[in-house]
């Protein structure tokens, strides 16, 4: 089933890419997502392309997605698969033509209430503006365009971060102090691709302190990078909990998320968050 599941996710991602690259995308506001964010026509159309494709290959699904929220598909009293979708991760970038945008899909077997990132059996993150597809399966590990992923070591001296309030920026100089030097700070606009960049060593760490992330944004990429050896955690007022425990069978917010290339970088960033900023 593993190959069939991954193939279904890949096909669904390609269906969304076909639409997003068609030149027929509209930025008209057509509603609001499950958390009240503005939904533009291209968000909705890409999501519908993903769901149509999934319905052709997988039965009895619990869909958790950016625009529709939580939706059941199939006749069975219980779903077989939980599929979590972000049809356009980096919507602002896509609308502006900034080439750092992705389609993100992950799937886990239904185990009753409480399905989590650690349960993901297959995941696909496909770049919209480049022909690059990142894939994960429990049998095949992480691949980039069909080839086993290669990690840069040591990672590039880059910190990827997002900050909403002034005090959150204090994480950056504190991280520099703890690591013993500066790392270039970048805010690129797609959490899924940022996290994968950390996993591949293109950056050493990632922090999002905006209280805007949702599980749909990061589920696929978090499972991938943990497979590669990176470490992710969600920040709370009392500390940091593993990102593998983030639920994916319902829509949840992730108020603060950090990811390190490995345990060393993760621990340095976790210390910086704890000493400088309370989510």
Phi, psi and omega in degrees: 000335184301313180295320180295320180295311180298320179298321179295319179293319179297315180300319180295318178297319179294327177296318177294318179300320179302316178292312185295337179262006187284341186080008182248018184278137179251143177263012180299135176286124184242001179160204179223145179285184186294339177253013175091359179290151178296133175255122175263162185303321182293327175299311183294316181294320178295319177298315180296324177297318178297312184293319177302316181294316180300322181296336180286334189243337183234144182245156173055072185249147163253110181268129173238113190217161187304316188262316184277347184078238181247130185216136177265138174230132178116167185264347183290146177295344177222143181288159173267323184231144167258124179240122183249130194229134162239102187293331177218090177277114189101045183301319180298318176299314182300315181297328181268358181075022179272122191280061175215074188216147184213158167260129187234126182219136175220152182222141177223150177291139178294128180234021188090184182299138176101030174289136191231172180305321182298340182274354182300129181256339178206148181206148177224131170234117185244125177291140182278320187265354176226156177275068179230124179235126176259132184226149174225139167216154182295335180270328187252358182070208182256132179230151175240116186050042174086354181251146179306134182296142177244129181264134172286137180216123358288165181289159175298146183279069183227133173249124177262127186207156178224135187219135184254324182243153187304320183294336180294331180295342180296342176301323187294303179297329178292321176296317177301318181297315183292320182280347177084025179165168184279151166237139181300133181261130178225142172238106192260332171111000175223107183299322181300312181289326177299312182296319176297324178299322176295315180302325182271357178085012176282347173212158183264341182196162182219138175219134172235111183246027186272345187062033179240344182295147171240163179301329180298331182291328197233353187301311183296312184291324179297318179296322179298310188287332173296325176296327181280346180112001175281166183232131178237151179209148174262131182277140173232175179297338184255357180157211182231128178250150183300138179290343179295343180268003177294130181288147179233003180266007173205168178279124177225150174273153176238090189303327180209130183227137174230147178221134177242148179307320173211188184297326181298310181292323178299315182295322177296317180290322177298318177298318180297318179295313183298324185270350187234343189206132176254113181302000000 
